[in-house]
Structure formats: C-alpha cells, structure tokens
Amino acid sequence: MGCQSGRLLRAACGIAPQITCPLYLVAGKQDRLVPWQDAERVAREASGPVELVAIEDGNHVANNRVYKYRAQSADWMATQLGVAKC
C-alpha cells in the first residue's frame, strides 16, 4: 500500500513513526471514505502504544456503531489519565 492510497495519506506519509503518544484508533470496515486499512497502517507504524478497534459493520469512524466501542474508549482514556474506571 505504501504512500499511494490517497491525497491525505500521501501528505501524512512518514509521520506515523514520529507519533510516540498513546493512540486509540477506531475504524469502520464498511467506511467508504477512508479505508480501515489506513488505520491499521498507522497502528503498525506508530512508535507509541496503540489500541486499534476495527468495527466489522461500522461506517466512517464507526459512527453508526458507537455503542460497540464507547465504553472501551472511556476505559482506555481513564487508564491513560490514571483515573479509576467507572
């Protein structure tokens, strides 16, 4: 895939290895705007810790299936901030 995919992805090519902060990525596998494999690539190339959630029946950013990752993302953020989970 490399840096050929799309204009935005080409512009960001080579940036992911510079990301060292924790990342929580959500991708919908039915996204017609941005291929979910782009999130997979960022997760693979980033230098910091990454949590990738790929929602099988999710559309763009899995906005149609937010209930499938909302609690997980809240727990992830609580962990990153060092606060107790609800």
Beta strands, then each sheet from edge to edge (+ up, - down):
strand 1: 23-28
strand 2: 50-55
sheet 1: 1+ 2+
end
